[in-house]
Amino acid sequence: MESSHIPLHKWLQGFHLMASSKKGFSAHQLHRTIKVTYKSA
């Protein structure tokens, strides 16, 4: 996170989505939801 170009609010949104999901959250779904690259997700 320290040298990342991704804003902090997107990190926090990603943490929240993964933590609140009962069955898990795929990287592809995270990439589409918070609008970051698939590699970043």
mmCIF file as Biopython writes it, N, C-alpha, C and O atoms, coordinates in Angstrom:
data_model
#
loop_
_atom_site.group_PDB
_atom_site.id
_atom_site.type_symbol
_atom_site.label_atom_id
_atom_site.label_alt_id
_atom_site.label_comp_id
_atom_site.label_asym_id
_atom_site.label_entity_id
_atom_site.label_seq_id
_atom_site.pdbx_PDB_ins_code
_atom_site.Cartn_x
_atom_site.Cartn_y
_atom_site.Cartn_z
_atom_site.occupancy
_atom_site.B_iso_or_equiv
_atom_site.auth_seq_id
_atom_site.auth_asym_id
_atom_site.pdbx_PDB_model_num
ATOM 1   N N  . MET A ? 1  ? 0.821   -1.189  0.000   1.0 0.0 1  A 1 
ATOM 2   C CA . MET A ? 1  ? 0.000   0.000   0.000   1.0 0.0 1  A 1 
ATOM 3   C C  . MET A ? 1  ? 0.871   1.262   0.000   1.0 0.0 1  A 1 
ATOM 4   O O  . MET A ? 1  ? 0.442   2.302   -0.498  1.0 0.0 1  A 1 
ATOM 5   N N  . GLU A ? 2  ? 2.061   1.185   0.540   1.0 0.0 2  A 1 
ATOM 6   C CA . GLU A ? 2  ? 2.884   2.374   0.720   1.0 0.0 2  A 1 
ATOM 7   C C  . GLU A ? 2  ? 3.254   3.047   -0.604  1.0 0.0 2  A 1 
ATOM 8   O O  . GLU A ? 2  ? 3.115   4.263   -0.736  1.0 0.0 2  A 1 
ATOM 9   N N  . SER A ? 3  ? 3.714   2.286   -1.565  1.0 0.0 3  A 1 
ATOM 10  C CA . SER A ? 3  ? 4.147   2.897   -2.832  1.0 0.0 3  A 1 
ATOM 11  C C  . SER A ? 3  ? 3.123   2.673   -3.949  1.0 0.0 3  A 1 
ATOM 12  O O  . SER A ? 3  ? 3.460   2.740   -5.131  1.0 0.0 3  A 1 
ATOM 13  N N  . SER A ? 4  ? 1.904   2.414   -3.573  1.0 0.0 4  A 1 
ATOM 14  C CA . SER A ? 4  ? 0.847   2.162   -4.545  1.0 0.0 4  A 1 
ATOM 15  C C  . SER A ? 4  ? 0.253   3.471   -5.051  1.0 0.0 4  A 1 
ATOM 16  O O  . SER A ? 4  ? 0.198   4.466   -4.329  1.0 0.0 4  A 1 
ATOM 17  N N  . HIS A ? 5  ? -0.187  3.451   -6.299  1.0 0.0 5  A 1 
ATOM 18  C CA . HIS A ? 5  ? -0.847  4.624   -6.874  1.0 0.0 5  A 1 
ATOM 19  C C  . HIS A ? 5  ? -2.367  4.547   -6.726  1.0 0.0 5  A 1 
ATOM 20  O O  . HIS A ? 5  ? -3.092  5.411   -7.219  1.0 0.0 5  A 1 
ATOM 21  N N  . ILE A ? 6  ? -2.834  3.513   -6.047  1.0 0.0 6  A 1 
ATOM 22  C CA . ILE A ? 6  ? -4.268  3.331   -5.835  1.0 0.0 6  A 1 
ATOM 23  C C  . ILE A ? 6  ? -4.678  4.155   -4.609  1.0 0.0 6  A 1 
ATOM 24  O O  . ILE A ? 6  ? -4.035  4.059   -3.564  1.0 0.0 6  A 1 
ATOM 25  N N  . PRO A ? 7  ? -5.736  4.961   -4.722  1.0 0.0 7  A 1 
ATOM 26  C CA . PRO A ? 7  ? -6.175  5.778   -3.582  1.0 0.0 7  A 1 
ATOM 27  C C  . PRO A ? 7  ? -6.589  4.929   -2.378  1.0 0.0 7  A 1 
ATOM 28  O O  . PRO A ? 7  ? -7.038  3.793   -2.527  1.0 0.0 7  A 1 
ATOM 29  N N  . LEU A ? 8  ? -6.431  5.493   -1.202  1.0 0.0 8  A 1 
ATOM 30  C CA . LEU A ? 8  ? -6.736  4.790   0.035   1.0 0.0 8  A 1 
ATOM 31  C C  . LEU A ? 8  ? -8.187  4.346   0.102   1.0 0.0 8  A 1 
ATOM 32  O O  . LEU A ? 8  ? -8.468  3.258   0.605   1.0 0.0 8  A 1 
ATOM 33  N N  . HIS A ? 9  ? -9.114  5.155   -0.390  1.0 0.0 9  A 1 
ATOM 34  C CA . HIS A ? 9  ? -10.531 4.780   -0.316  1.0 0.0 9  A 1 
ATOM 35  C C  . HIS A ? 9  ? -10.824 3.526   -1.127  1.0 0.0 9  A 1 
ATOM 36  O O  . HIS A ? 9  ? -11.732 2.774   -0.776  1.0 0.0 9  A 1 
ATOM 37  N N  . LYS A ? 10 ? -10.074 3.278   -2.210  1.0 0.0 10 A 1 
ATOM 38  C CA . LYS A ? 10 ? -10.278 2.047   -2.986  1.0 0.0 10 A 1 
ATOM 39  C C  . LYS A ? 10 ? -9.727  0.844   -2.231  1.0 0.0 10 A 1 
ATOM 40  O O  . LYS A ? 10 ? -10.310 -0.238  -2.296  1.0 0.0 10 A 1 
ATOM 41  N N  . TRP A ? 11 ? -8.612  1.013   -1.514  1.0 0.0 11 A 1 
ATOM 42  C CA . TRP A ? 11 ? -8.087  -0.053  -0.676  1.0 0.0 11 A 1 
ATOM 43  C C  . TRP A ? 11 ? -9.108  -0.435  0.385   1.0 0.0 11 A 1 
ATOM 44  O O  . TRP A ? 11 ? -9.404  -1.613  0.585   1.0 0.0 11 A 1 
ATOM 45  N N  . LEU A ? 12 ? -9.642  0.574   1.060   1.0 0.0 12 A 1 
ATOM 46  C CA . LEU A ? 12 ? -10.595 0.317   2.133   1.0 0.0 12 A 1 
ATOM 47  C C  . LEU A ? 12 ? -11.880 -0.317  1.607   1.0 0.0 12 A 1 
ATOM 48  O O  . LEU A ? 12 ? -12.447 -1.200  2.250   1.0 0.0 12 A 1 
ATOM 49  N N  . GLN A ? 13 ? -12.335 0.129   0.449   1.0 0.0 13 A 1 
ATOM 50  C CA . GLN A ? 13 ? -13.534 -0.454  -0.149  1.0 0.0 13 A 1 
ATOM 51  C C  . GLN A ? 13 ? -13.284 -1.921  -0.489  1.0 0.0 13 A 1 
ATOM 52  O O  . GLN A ? 13 ? -14.156 -2.763  -0.274  1.0 0.0 13 A 1 
ATOM 53  N N  . GLY A ? 14 ? -12.110 -2.231  -1.016  1.0 0.0 14 A 1 
ATOM 54  C CA . GLY A ? 14 ? -11.755 -3.613  -1.331  1.0 0.0 14 A 1 
ATOM 55  C C  . GLY A ? 14 ? -11.686 -4.489  -0.091  1.0 0.0 14 A 1 
ATOM 56  O O  . GLY A ? 14 ? -12.166 -5.623  -0.101  1.0 0.0 14 A 1 
ATOM 57  N N  . PHE A ? 15 ? -11.087 -3.966  0.987   1.0 0.0 15 A 1 
ATOM 58  C CA . PHE A ? 15 ? -11.037 -4.705  2.253   1.0 0.0 15 A 1 
ATOM 59  C C  . PHE A ? 15 ? -12.435 -4.999  2.762   1.0 0.0 15 A 1 
ATOM 60  O O  . PHE A ? 15 ? -12.730 -6.109  3.206   1.0 0.0 15 A 1 
ATOM 61  N N  . HIS A ? 16 ? -13.286 -3.997  2.693   1.0 0.0 16 A 1 
ATOM 62  C CA . HIS A ? 16 ? -14.659 -4.158  3.179   1.0 0.0 16 A 1 
ATOM 63  C C  . HIS A ? 16 ? -15.420 -5.205  2.360   1.0 0.0 16 A 1 
ATOM 64  O O  . HIS A ? 16 ? -16.108 -6.058  2.922   1.0 0.0 16 A 1 
ATOM 65  N N  . LEU A ? 17 ? -15.296 -5.139  1.050   1.0 0.0 17 A 1 
ATOM 66  C CA . LEU A ? 17 ? -16.000 -6.092  0.186   1.0 0.0 17 A 1 
ATOM 67  C C  . LEU A ? 17 ? -15.544 -7.523  0.464   1.0 0.0 17 A 1 
ATOM 68  O O  . LEU A ? 17 ? -16.369 -8.433  0.540   1.0 0.0 17 A 1 
ATOM 69  N N  . MET A ? 18 ? -14.243 -7.723  0.616   1.0 0.0 18 A 1 
ATOM 70  C CA . MET A ? 18 ? -13.741 -9.079  0.859   1.0 0.0 18 A 1 
ATOM 71  C C  . MET A ? 18 ? -14.119 -9.577  2.254   1.0 0.0 18 A 1 
ATOM 72  O O  . MET A ? 18 ? -14.430 -10.755 2.428   1.0 0.0 18 A 1 
ATOM 73  N N  . ALA A ? 19 ? -14.094 -8.696  3.233   1.0 0.0 19 A 1 
ATOM 74  C CA . ALA A ? 19 ? -14.410 -9.109  4.601   1.0 0.0 19 A 1 
ATOM 75  C C  . ALA A ? 19 ? -15.901 -9.382  4.795   1.0 0.0 19 A 1 
ATOM 76  O O  . ALA A ? 19 ? -16.274 -10.245 5.590   1.0 0.0 19 A 1 
ATOM 77  N N  . SER A ? 20 ? -16.750 -8.656  4.079   1.0 0.0 20 A 1 
ATOM 78  C CA . SER A ? 20 ? -18.186 -8.808  4.280   1.0 0.0 20 A 1 
ATOM 79  C C  . SER A ? 20 ? -18.811 -9.901  3.408   1.0 0.0 20 A 1 
ATOM 80  O O  . SER A ? 20 ? -19.978 -10.249 3.590   1.0 0.0 20 A 1 
ATOM 81  N N  . SER A ? 21 ? -18.047 -10.434 2.476   1.0 0.0 21 A 1 
ATOM 82  C CA . SER A ? 21 ? -18.566 -11.473 1.594   1.0 0.0 21 A 1 
ATOM 83  C C  . SER A ? 21 ? -18.511 -12.832 2.284   1.0 0.0 21 A 1 
ATOM 84  O O  . SER A ? 21 ? -17.469 -13.210 2.821   1.0 0.0 21 A 1 
ATOM 85  N N  . LYS A ? 22 ? -19.615 -13.568 2.275   1.0 0.0 22 A 1 
ATOM 86  C CA . LYS A ? 22 ? -19.665 -14.873 2.933   1.0 0.0 22 A 1 
ATOM 87  C C  . LYS A ? 22 ? -18.912 -15.946 2.154   1.0 0.0 22 A 1 
ATOM 88  O O  . LYS A ? 22 ? -18.246 -16.792 2.750   1.0 0.0 22 A 1 
ATOM 89  N N  . LYS A ? 23 ? -19.013 -15.918 0.832   1.0 0.0 23 A 1 
ATOM 90  C CA . LYS A ? 23 ? -18.404 -16.967 0.017   1.0 0.0 23 A 1 
ATOM 91  C C  . LYS A ? 23 ? -17.070 -16.549 -0.597  1.0 0.0 23 A 1 
ATOM 92  O O  . LYS A ? 23 ? -16.500 -17.298 -1.390  1.0 0.0 23 A 1 
ATOM 93  N N  . GLY A ? 24 ? -16.570 -15.390 -0.252  1.0 0.0 24 A 1 
ATOM 94  C CA . GLY A ? 24 ? -15.330 -14.919 -0.842  1.0 0.0 24 A 1 
ATOM 95  C C  . GLY A ? 24 ? -15.606 -13.947 -1.978  1.0 0.0 24 A 1 
ATOM 96  O O  . GLY A ? 24 ? -16.751 -13.745 -2.383  1.0 0.0 24 A 1 
ATOM 97  N N  . PHE A ? 25 ? -14.547 -13.357 -2.476  1.0 0.0 25 A 1 
ATOM 98  C CA . PHE A ? 25 ? -14.687 -12.324 -3.499  1.0 0.0 25 A 1 
ATOM 99  C C  . PHE A ? 25 ? -13.563 -12.531 -4.496  1.0 0.0 25 A 1 
ATOM 100 O O  . PHE A ? 25 ? -12.393 -12.445 -4.122  1.0 0.0 25 A 1 
ATOM 101 N N  . SER A ? 26 ? -13.878 -12.798 -5.743  1.0 0.0 26 A 1 
ATOM 102 C CA . SER A ? 26 ? -12.840 -13.070 -6.727  1.0 0.0 26 A 1 
ATOM 103 C C  . SER A ? 26 ? -12.124 -11.788 -7.143  1.0 0.0 26 A 1 
ATOM 104 O O  . SER A ? 26 ? -12.665 -10.690 -7.016  1.0 0.0 26 A 1 
ATOM 105 N N  . ALA A ? 27 ? -10.914 -11.944 -7.637  1.0 0.0 27 A 1 
ATOM 106 C CA . ALA A ? 27 ? -10.132 -10.799 -8.097  1.0 0.0 27 A 1 
ATOM 107 C C  . ALA A ? 27 ? -10.815 -10.130 -9.285  1.0 0.0 27 A 1 
ATOM 108 O O  . ALA A ? 27 ? -10.781 -8.907  -9.419  1.0 0.0 27 A 1 
ATOM 109 N N  . HIS A ? 28 ? -11.431 -10.931 -10.140 1.0 0.0 28 A 1 
ATOM 110 C CA . HIS A ? 28 ? -12.115 -10.361 -11.306 1.0 0.0 28 A 1 
ATOM 111 C C  . HIS A ? 28 ? -13.315 -9.517  -10.867 1.0 0.0 28 A 1 
ATOM 112 O O  . HIS A ? 28 ? -13.559 -8.443  -11.416 1.0 0.0 28 A 1 
ATOM 113 N N  . GLN A ? 29 ? -14.046 -9.999  -9.894  1.0 0.0 29 A 1 
ATOM 114 C CA . GLN A ? 29 ? -15.199 -9.258  -9.394  1.0 0.0 29 A 1 
ATOM 115 C C  . GLN A ? 29 ? -14.734 -7.974  -8.695  1.0 0.0 29 A 1 
ATOM 116 O O  . GLN A ? 29 ? -15.368 -6.929  -8.837  1.0 0.0 29 A 1 
ATOM 117 N N  . LEU A ? 30 ? -13.641 -8.048  -7.949  1.0 0.0 30 A 1 
ATOM 118 C CA . LEU A ? 30 ? -13.092 -6.868  -7.283  1.0 0.0 30 A 1 
ATOM 119 C C  . LEU A ? 30 ? -12.634 -5.839  -8.312  1.0 0.0 30 A 1 
ATOM 120 O O  . LEU A ? 30 ? -12.870 -4.643  -8.144  1.0 0.0 30 A 1 
ATOM 121 N N  . HIS A ? 31 ? -11.992 -6.293  -9.354  1.0 0.0 31 A 1 
ATOM 122 C CA . HIS A ? 31 ? -11.522 -5.419  -10.428 1.0 0.0 31 A 1 
ATOM 123 C C  . HIS A ? 31 ? -12.684 -4.664  -11.074 1.0 0.0 31 A 1 
ATOM 124 O O  . HIS A ? 31 ? -12.568 -3.472  -11.362 1.0 0.0 31 A 1 
ATOM 125 N N  . ARG A ? 32 ? -13.795 -5.353  -11.301 1.0 0.0 32 A 1 
ATOM 126 C CA . ARG A ? 32 ? -14.960 -4.698  -11.913 1.0 0.0 32 A 1 
ATOM 127 C C  . ARG A ? 32 ? -15.667 -3.767  -10.941 1.0 0.0 32 A 1 
ATOM 128 O O  . ARG A ? 32 ? -16.157 -2.714  -11.349 1.0 0.0 32 A 1 
ATOM 129 N N  . THR A ? 33 ? -15.732 -4.130  -9.667  1.0 0.0 33 A 1 
ATOM 130 C CA . THR A ? 33 ? -16.484 -3.358  -8.674  1.0 0.0 33 A 1 
ATOM 131 C C  . THR A ? 33 ? -15.810 -2.042  -8.321  1.0 0.0 33 A 1 
ATOM 132 O O  . THR A ? 33 ? -16.459 -0.996  -8.309  1.0 0.0 33 A 1 
ATOM 133 N N  . ILE A ? 34 ? -14.507 -2.084  -8.033  1.0 0.0 34 A 1 
ATOM 134 C CA . ILE A ? 34 ? -13.834 -0.844  -7.605  1.0 0.0 34 A 1 
ATOM 135 C C  . ILE A ? 34 ? -13.066 -0.158  -8.734  1.0 0.0 34 A 1 
ATOM 136 O O  . ILE A ? 34 ? -12.382 0.842   -8.512  1.0 0.0 34 A 1 
ATOM 137 N N  . LYS A ? 35 ? -13.185 -0.709  -9.955  1.0 0.0 35 A 1 
ATOM 138 C CA . LYS A ? 35 ? -12.604 -0.109  -11.151 1.0 0.0 35 A 1 
ATOM 139 C C  . LYS A ? 35 ? -11.091 0.119   -11.060 1.0 0.0 35 A 1 
ATOM 140 O O  . LYS A ? 35 ? -10.594 1.231   -11.238 1.0 0.0 35 A 1 
ATOM 141 N N  . VAL A ? 36 ? -10.380 -0.980  -10.775 1.0 0.0 36 A 1 
ATOM 142 C CA . VAL A ? 36 ? -8.931  -0.996  -10.840 1.0 0.0 36 A 1 
ATOM 143 C C  . VAL A ? 36 ? -8.547  -2.083  -11.850 1.0 0.0 36 A 1 
ATOM 144 O O  . VAL A ? 36 ? -9.407  -2.840  -12.300 1.0 0.0 36 A 1 
ATOM 145 N N  . THR A ? 37 ? -7.266  -2.162  -12.206 1.0 0.0 37 A 1 
ATOM 146 C CA . THR A ? 37 ? -6.868  -3.187  -13.150 1.0 0.0 37 A 1 
ATOM 147 C C  . THR A ? 37 ? -6.972  -4.565  -12.496 1.0 0.0 37 A 1 
ATOM 148 O O  . THR A ? 37 ? -6.960  -4.690  -11.272 1.0 0.0 37 A 1 
ATOM 149 N N  . TYR A ? 38 ? -7.071  -5.576  -13.323 1.0 0.0 38 A 1 
ATOM 150 C CA . TYR A ? 38 ? -7.173  -6.948  -12.822 1.0 0.0 38 A 1 
ATOM 151 C C  . TYR A ? 38 ? -5.893  -7.305  -12.053 1.0 0.0 38 A 1 
ATOM 152 O O  . TYR A ? 38 ? -5.951  -7.992  -11.033 1.0 0.0 38 A 1 
ATOM 153 N N  . LYS A ? 39 ? -4.750  -6.841  -12.541 1.0 0.0 39 A 1 
ATOM 154 C CA . LYS A ? 39 ? -3.477  -7.113  -11.880 1.0 0.0 39 A 1 
ATOM 155 C C  . LYS A ? 39 ? -3.453  -6.500  -10.478 1.0 0.0 39 A 1 
ATOM 156 O O  . LYS A ? 39 ? -2.917  -7.104  -9.548  1.0 0.0 39 A 1 
ATOM 157 N N  . SER A ? 40 ? -4.023  -5.318  -10.323 1.0 0.0 40 A 1 
ATOM 158 C CA . SER A ? 40 ? -4.069  -4.672  -9.003  1.0 0.0 40 A 1 
ATOM 159 C C  . SER A ? 40 ? -5.006  -5.408  -8.074  1.0 0.0 40 A 1 
ATOM 160 O O  . SER A ? 40 ? -4.739  -5.522  -6.878  1.0 0.0 40 A 1 
ATOM 161 N N  . ALA A ? 41 ? -6.100  -5.905  -8.615  1.0 0.0 41 A 1 
ATOM 162 C CA . ALA A ? 41 ? -7.087  -6.623  -7.790  1.0 0.0 41 A 1 
ATOM 163 C C  . ALA A ? 41 ? -6.498  -7.938  -7.329  1.0 0.0 41 A 1 
ATOM 164 O O  . ALA A ? 41 ? -7.161  -8.698  -6.624  1.0 0.0 41 A 1 
#
